[in-house]
Every structure is written in C-alpha cells, then in structure tokens.
Amino acid sequence: MLPNREGQKVPNVTFRARLDHKWVDMNTNDLFAGKTVVVFSLPGAFTPTCSSTHVPGYNHLARVFKENGVDDIVCVSVNDAFVMNEWAKEQQAQNITFIPDGNGEFTEGMGMLVDKSDLGFGKRSWRYSMLVKDGVIEKMFVEPEEPGDPFKVSDAETMLRYINPQAVKPQLVSLFTRVGCPYCARAKSMLSERGIDYEEIVLGKDVTPRTLQAVTGASTVPQVFVNGKLIGGSEALEAYLSAS
C-alpha cells in the first residue's frame, strides 16, 4: 500500500537541474523552507494525461493558488533535467517549477516509486499531490491503487478546494486575432489591464479564416470567447468588461 506521509517532513534530496545551460544543485530546503508549496508528481514528462490535464490544470489556477497563500507550485517527475526543461517549454507552463527527480530519490523517499516496466518506463512516480508548509506535509492526495494511470484526486481543482472551497477560479478567455490588427491589440490591452489571462489564436499562424467563420460565424477579428461563450469584437468586449 502506498503511504500517506501527512505530518512528516519531505525527503532531504538534492536535485540536479539545468539552468542557463549549466548544472545546478537544488535541494529540498531551497524548495520548501519557509514556504507554502503545492507539489504534484506524475509518471512522466510528455505523457498524455500529464500533458493534457495535470500540468495545464495547475498552470491555469496558479494565480488563484497564490492569492490563497501558496508561494510556489512544483511538478516532480522521474525524468532528467533536459527532458523536464523541454517539457516545461512545450507546456508553456511559466507558473510551475519543474523539478527533475532523475534518480528517483525524492520519489522513493516519499514511498511513491513504482515499477512501470510493463510500459518500458522502469521505475516511475505514482501520481499524487500534496500541500507542504515549511517542509512538512500537511495534506496528500494519492491516486487509488488501480490498474493503469488513475487521475481522480491529484488534480488542481481538488487541491484548491482543500485550501479554500470558496476560491474564485479565473475565467477561461480565448480570442482570435490577426497580426497588425489594432482592434485585436485593444482587446488584448483591455484584458491585460484587468489582469485577465487569455489564450491568443492567430489567423494565418494557428488557424485559417475558414476556421474563424466556422467557429464564430464572423469574418472579422478580434473574436473573444469567455467560458465558452462568444462575446464578440473589441467593442463587445469593452461592454462585457464594463458590466462585469
């Protein structure tokens, strides 16, 4: 049975990281001393659930975690520093600290090192999350010991509910834009002034005008979506923000 280490200190481990093309030693004291840290650990970089849901979920809610007293969000995986750095770039997860537990020492110390040789992975981490305060584990969410790769309790929303059930989650905002469009620049400026994060979909780079028309029914940009609802262009966005 996988252990629950609530009330215990995190393992004392030194990680070998790569910063600015140089090897850097980073230990658990650097990560946890005097801080409130959310940690989530997963089987491997670039793997499906980890890339599509686990990392994006924490990255999206990072601002809310910090508003609720969390100093840092740490992702741990039994991968080397080069792999973790490239994964961080691919995920565009600037709000998360990626820690390479290449030798599995931290994961083994947590009692979460499991054998995934059937997948050709060797020893990897079981999926879990935890809230650590000044190096002491306050809460752990360990995925059930079931076949496969269960993902039921270590997600960002479960952790946020534990920290503050009344926490307000950020809106999901995306907008279609075109390079050089002044109305697009205005829409992005309005969102930034409100501290609203957004995802930009650029015509000619990410999608074609045909996709814009198919999705929005419009041929002009910007076209702004909030929580799955089409708001419209920059003037419509201004009215929406003024009313909210």
C-alpha positions as CSV (number, residue, x, y, z in Angstrom):
1,M,0.0,0.0,0.0
2,L,1.3,3.5,-0.9
3,P,2.0,5.5,2.2
4,N,0.3,8.7,3.3
5,R,3.1,10.9,4.8
6,E,0.9,13.7,6.2
7,G,2.6,15.3,9.2
8,Q,6.1,14.2,8.1
9,K,8.9,16.2,6.5
10,V,9.6,15.8,2.8
11,P,12.7,13.7,2.0
12,N,16.0,15.5,2.1
13,V,17.2,15.3,-1.5
14,T,19.5,17.2,-3.9
15,F,18.2,17.5,-7.5
16,R,20.4,18.0,-10.5
17,A,18.8,20.8,-12.6
18,R,19.9,22.7,-15.7
19,L,19.7,26.5,-15.7
20,D,21.1,28.7,-18.4
21,H,22.9,25.6,-19.9
22,K,24.7,24.9,-16.6
23,W,24.3,22.2,-14.0
24,V,22.8,23.5,-10.7
25,D,22.2,21.6,-7.5
26,M,18.8,22.3,-5.9
27,N,17.8,20.7,-2.6
28,T,14.6,20.3,-0.8
29,N,15.5,23.1,1.6
30,D,15.7,25.5,-1.4
31,L,12.2,24.5,-2.5
32,F,10.3,24.2,0.8
33,A,12.0,26.1,3.7
34,G,9.8,28.9,5.0
35,K,7.3,28.5,2.1
36,T,3.8,27.1,1.4
37,V,4.2,24.8,-1.7
38,V,1.8,22.7,-3.7
39,V,3.5,19.7,-5.2
40,F,2.2,17.3,-7.8
41,S,4.0,14.3,-9.0
42,L,3.3,12.2,-12.1
43,P,4.6,9.2,-14.1
44,G,6.4,11.1,-16.9
45,A,7.0,14.2,-19.0
46,F,5.2,14.3,-22.4
47,T,2.8,11.5,-21.4
48,P,-0.9,12.0,-22.3
49,T,-2.7,12.8,-19.0
50,C,0.3,14.7,-17.6
51,S,0.5,16.9,-20.6
52,S,-3.2,17.4,-21.5
53,T,-4.7,17.8,-18.0
54,H,-2.4,17.6,-14.9
55,V,0.1,20.3,-15.8
56,P,-2.3,22.7,-17.6
57,G,-4.7,22.5,-14.6
58,Y,-2.2,23.7,-12.1
59,N,-0.7,26.3,-14.5
60,H,-4.2,27.7,-15.1
61,L,-5.0,28.0,-11.4
62,A,-1.6,29.3,-10.3
63,R,-2.7,32.8,-9.7
64,V,-5.6,31.6,-7.6
65,F,-3.3,29.4,-5.5
66,K,-1.0,32.4,-4.9
67,E,-4.0,34.5,-3.9
68,N,-4.7,31.8,-1.3
69,G,-1.3,31.7,0.3
70,V,0.7,29.3,-2.0
71,D,4.2,30.5,-2.7
72,D,5.1,28.0,-5.4
73,I,3.7,25.1,-7.5
74,V,6.2,22.3,-8.1
75,C,5.9,19.5,-10.6
76,V,8.1,16.4,-9.8
77,S,8.8,13.6,-12.3
78,V,11.4,10.8,-12.5
79,N,12.9,12.4,-15.6
80,D,16.2,14.0,-16.3
81,A,16.8,17.8,-16.3
82,F,16.9,18.1,-20.1
83,V,13.6,16.3,-20.6
84,M,11.9,18.4,-17.8
85,N,13.2,21.7,-19.3
86,E,11.9,20.8,-22.8
87,W,8.6,19.7,-21.4
88,A,8.2,23.0,-19.5
89,K,8.8,24.9,-22.8
90,E,6.4,22.7,-24.7
91,Q,3.7,23.2,-22.0
92,Q,4.3,27.0,-21.7
93,A,3.8,26.5,-18.0
94,Q,5.6,29.6,-16.7
95,N,3.7,29.4,-13.4
96,I,5.2,26.0,-12.4
97,T,8.6,24.9,-11.2
98,F,9.6,21.7,-12.9
99,I,11.9,19.5,-10.8
100,P,13.8,16.6,-12.3
101,D,13.9,13.7,-9.9
102,G,16.2,11.8,-12.4
103,N,17.4,9.2,-10.0
104,G,14.0,8.8,-8.3
105,E,15.5,9.6,-4.9
106,F,12.8,12.1,-3.8
107,T,10.0,9.8,-5.1
108,E,11.5,6.8,-3.4
109,G,11.8,8.8,-0.2
110,M,8.1,9.6,-0.5
111,G,7.3,5.9,-0.9
112,M,5.8,6.6,-4.3
113,L,8.4,4.9,-6.6
114,V,6.5,2.2,-8.6
115,D,7.5,-0.3,-11.3
116,K,6.2,0.6,-14.7
117,S,8.4,-1.8,-16.6
118,D,5.4,-3.2,-18.4
119,L,5.3,0.1,-20.3
120,G,9.0,0.3,-20.7
121,F,9.2,3.1,-18.2
122,G,11.2,1.4,-15.5
123,K,10.8,3.0,-12.0
124,R,8.5,6.0,-12.0
125,S,6.4,8.0,-9.7
126,W,2.8,7.2,-8.7
127,R,0.5,10.1,-9.4
128,Y,-0.2,12.2,-6.3
129,S,-0.3,15.8,-5.0
130,M,0.5,17.4,-1.6
131,L,0.5,20.7,0.3
132,V,3.8,21.3,2.0
133,K,4.3,24.0,4.6
134,D,7.9,24.8,5.7
135,G,9.0,21.3,4.6
136,V,6.2,19.5,6.4
137,I,3.5,17.7,4.5
138,E,0.1,19.0,5.6
139,K,-2.1,17.1,3.1
140,M,-1.7,14.4,0.5
141,F,-4.0,13.3,-2.4
142,V,-2.8,9.9,-3.6
143,E,-4.4,8.3,-6.6
144,P,-6.1,5.0,-5.9
145,E,-4.1,1.9,-6.5
146,E,-5.9,0.7,-9.6
147,P,-4.6,-0.7,-12.9
148,G,-3.4,1.9,-15.4
149,D,-2.9,5.6,-14.6
150,P,-5.8,6.8,-12.4
151,F,-6.4,10.6,-12.3
152,K,-9.1,11.3,-9.8
153,V,-7.8,13.2,-6.8
154,S,-4.4,14.8,-7.5
155,D,-5.8,17.5,-9.9
156,A,-5.5,21.2,-9.3
157,E,-9.2,21.8,-8.5
158,T,-9.2,19.1,-5.8
159,M,-6.2,20.8,-4.1
160,L,-7.7,24.2,-4.5
161,R,-11.0,23.1,-2.8
162,Y,-8.9,21.8,0.1
163,I,-7.1,25.1,0.5
164,N,-10.2,27.2,0.0
165,P,-13.5,25.8,-1.0
166,Q,-14.7,29.4,-1.8
167,A,-11.8,30.3,-4.0
168,V,-12.9,32.0,-7.2
169,K,-11.5,30.4,-10.3
170,P,-10.3,32.5,-13.3
171,Q,-12.4,32.9,-16.4
172,L,-11.3,30.9,-19.5
173,V,-10.7,33.5,-22.2
174,S,-9.6,33.0,-25.7
175,L,-9.6,35.3,-28.7
176,F,-9.0,35.1,-32.4
177,T,-6.6,37.8,-33.7
178,R,-4.6,38.8,-36.7
179,V,-1.1,40.2,-36.8
180,G,-1.2,44.0,-37.1
181,C,-4.8,44.3,-36.2
182,P,-5.3,47.5,-34.0
183,Y,-8.7,46.2,-32.6
184,C,-7.0,43.0,-31.5
185,A,-4.3,45.0,-29.8
186,R,-7.1,47.0,-28.0
187,A,-8.9,43.8,-26.9
188,K,-5.7,42.3,-25.5
189,S,-4.8,45.6,-23.7
190,M,-8.2,45.6,-22.0
191,L,-7.8,42.1,-20.8
192,S,-4.3,42.7,-19.6
193,E,-5.4,45.9,-17.7
194,R,-8.0,43.8,-15.9
195,G,-5.4,41.1,-15.0
196,I,-7.2,38.6,-17.1
197,D,-5.1,35.8,-18.7
198,Y,-6.0,34.8,-22.2
199,E,-5.0,32.5,-25.0
200,E,-4.5,34.0,-28.4
201,I,-5.3,32.2,-31.6
202,V,-3.6,33.9,-34.5
203,L,-5.1,33.8,-38.0
204,G,-2.6,32.6,-40.6
205,K,-0.4,31.0,-37.9
206,D,-2.7,28.8,-35.7
207,V,-5.8,28.7,-37.8
208,T,-7.3,29.9,-41.1
209,P,-10.1,32.5,-41.7
210,R,-12.3,29.5,-42.6
211,T,-11.9,28.2,-39.0
212,L,-12.8,31.6,-37.6
213,Q,-16.0,31.7,-39.6
214,A,-16.9,28.1,-38.8
215,V,-16.4,28.7,-35.0
216,T,-17.7,32.3,-34.6
217,G,-19.8,33.0,-37.7
218,A,-17.8,36.1,-38.2
219,S,-15.1,37.1,-40.6
220,T,-13.5,40.0,-38.6
221,V,-11.2,39.9,-35.7
222,P,-10.9,40.0,-32.8
223,Q,-13.5,37.5,-31.7
224,V,-13.4,36.9,-28.0
225,F,-14.7,33.9,-26.0
226,V,-15.2,33.8,-22.2
227,N,-16.0,30.5,-20.6
228,G,-17.2,29.0,-23.9
229,K,-19.4,31.9,-24.8
230,L,-18.8,34.2,-27.8
231,I,-18.6,37.8,-26.6
232,G,-17.6,39.3,-30.0
233,G,-15.2,42.0,-31.1
234,S,-13.4,44.7,-29.1
235,E,-16.4,46.9,-28.6
236,A,-18.5,44.0,-27.3
237,L,-15.6,43.0,-25.0
238,E,-15.5,46.5,-23.6
239,A,-19.2,46.4,-22.9
240,Y,-18.9,43.0,-21.3
241,L,-16.0,44.1,-19.0
242,S,-17.8,47.3,-18.0
243,A,-20.8,45.2,-17.0
244,S,-18.9,42.6,-15.1
